[in-house]
Structure formats: structure tokens, C-alpha cells
Amino acid sequence: MAEARRERPPHLTPEMLPPLDLHGAFLRRTSLSGAVLKNANFAGADFKNARFVGSDFEGANLAGTVLIGADLTDAKNLTVDQLSRAVIDETTTLPDYIDRQALAQAAQAAPV
């Protein structure tokens, strides 16, 4: 009798998942370090003192996102444009490639 072969389900990859939608969420002190956050919607979310070390922010919506005290060390694909729409301060740890002076200028020019 021939043994039936079961096919294994495909390995789940970030590209197979829908974008994360946490708009308006209250997630202070959360760690999403190393997370793939491509096209995520964090609009209006509160991530005060959260950790995003090494996370990928490609295309993420950060409009009104509170990132006061957040750690964005080594974050990938994070732009001045994205951060200019977020709420940050001097306690927010930015990736080395983000210029705080350019960010301050962009934040002043960003629509409210």
C-alpha cells in the first residue's frame, strides 16, 4: 500500500502577512525590537519608552505616534519624513543616520 505524502504548509514570511495596524493603541514600554513593521499603521499610537532596536519601518505610518523616550537604535528604513510626523523629544534615541537638526526643520514644515 502506497503511503500518502502530506505536503508541508509553506514557511510563513513577513511578505505573506497583512501590514500591522496598531493605530491609536496604548503600548508604552513595549518591545518590538527586530520586528518587520513594513507599511504598519501606528497613527496616533502611544509607544512612550518602547524599544524598536533594529526594527524595519519601511513605509510605516507614524503620524501622531508618541515615541517619547523610545529606543530606535539601528532601526532600518526610518525616514526624517516619517519621524517629522511623530511626537519625539530629546529622550528618543534615533538611529545614527537620522540628523536631529534636519528632523527639527522637517517637523516645523510638516502639516499639522
C-alpha positions as CSV (number, residue, x, y, z in Angstrom):
1,M,0.0,0.0,0.0
2,A,1.4,3.3,-1.0
3,E,1.9,5.8,1.8
4,A,0.2,9.1,1.3
5,R,2.6,12.1,1.4
6,R,1.4,15.1,3.3
7,E,2.5,18.4,1.9
8,R,4.0,20.8,4.4
9,P,2.5,24.2,4.6
10,P,4.7,26.9,3.2
11,H,7.0,28.7,5.6
12,L,5.3,32.0,6.7
13,T,7.3,35.1,5.7
14,P,6.6,38.8,6.6
15,E,5.6,39.4,2.9
16,M,2.8,36.9,3.4
17,L,1.2,38.8,6.3
18,P,-1.0,41.9,6.1
19,P,0.5,45.2,7.5
20,L,0.3,45.6,11.2
21,D,-2.4,48.0,12.3
22,L,-2.0,49.4,15.8
23,H,-3.4,52.9,15.2
24,G,-4.5,54.5,18.4
25,A,-3.1,51.7,20.6
26,F,-1.6,52.3,24.0
27,L,1.6,50.3,24.1
28,R,4.0,52.0,26.4
29,R,7.3,50.2,27.2
30,T,6.6,47.6,24.6
31,S,9.5,45.9,22.8
32,L,9.1,45.4,19.1
33,S,12.9,45.1,18.6
34,G,13.9,43.4,15.4
35,A,10.3,43.5,14.1
36,V,9.4,43.8,10.4
37,L,7.0,46.8,10.5
38,K,6.7,47.4,6.8
39,N,3.7,49.5,6.0
40,A,2.5,49.3,9.6
41,N,-0.1,51.8,10.7
42,F,0.9,53.3,14.1
43,A,-1.0,56.6,13.6
44,G,-1.9,58.1,17.0
45,A,-0.4,55.2,18.9
46,D,1.4,55.7,22.2
47,F,4.8,54.0,22.3
48,K,6.3,56.0,25.0
49,N,9.6,54.3,26.2
50,A,9.1,51.4,23.8
51,R,12.0,49.6,22.1
52,F,12.4,49.2,18.4
53,V,16.1,48.3,18.2
54,G,16.8,47.1,14.7
55,S,13.2,47.2,13.5
56,D,12.3,47.8,9.9
57,F,10.0,50.8,9.4
58,E,9.7,50.8,5.6
59,G,6.5,52.6,4.7
60,A,5.2,52.8,8.2
61,N,2.7,55.5,9.1
62,L,3.9,57.3,12.2
63,A,1.5,60.3,12.1
64,G,0.9,61.4,15.6
65,T,2.7,58.4,17.1
66,V,4.1,59.1,20.5
67,L,7.8,58.0,20.5
68,I,9.0,60.0,23.6
69,G,11.8,58.0,25.2
70,A,11.6,55.3,22.6
71,D,14.8,53.5,21.5
72,L,15.1,53.4,17.7
73,T,18.8,52.4,17.7
74,D,19.7,50.7,14.4
75,A,16.1,51.0,13.1
76,K,16.0,50.4,9.3
77,N,14.2,52.3,6.6
78,L,13.1,55.1,9.0
79,T,13.0,58.5,7.4
80,V,13.1,62.1,8.5
81,D,9.7,62.5,6.9
82,Q,8.1,59.7,9.0
83,L,9.7,61.0,12.2
84,S,8.6,64.6,11.5
85,R,5.0,63.5,11.8
86,A,5.6,61.6,15.1
87,V,5.9,63.0,18.6
88,I,9.5,62.7,19.8
89,D,11.8,64.6,22.2
90,E,15.4,64.6,23.4
91,T,14.9,61.3,25.2
92,T,14.0,59.5,21.9
93,T,17.1,57.5,20.8
94,L,17.3,57.9,17.0
95,P,19.3,55.7,14.5
96,D,22.7,57.2,13.7
97,Y,21.7,58.1,10.1
98,I,18.9,60.5,11.3
99,D,20.1,64.1,11.7
100,R,18.2,65.8,14.6
101,Q,18.6,69.2,13.1
102,A,17.1,68.1,9.7
103,L,14.4,66.4,11.7
104,A,13.6,69.6,13.6
105,Q,13.3,71.6,10.4
106,A,11.1,68.9,8.8
107,A,8.8,68.8,11.8
108,Q,8.3,72.6,11.6
109,A,7.4,72.3,8.0
110,A,5.2,69.2,8.4
111,P,1.4,69.7,8.1
112,V,-0.5,69.5,11.4
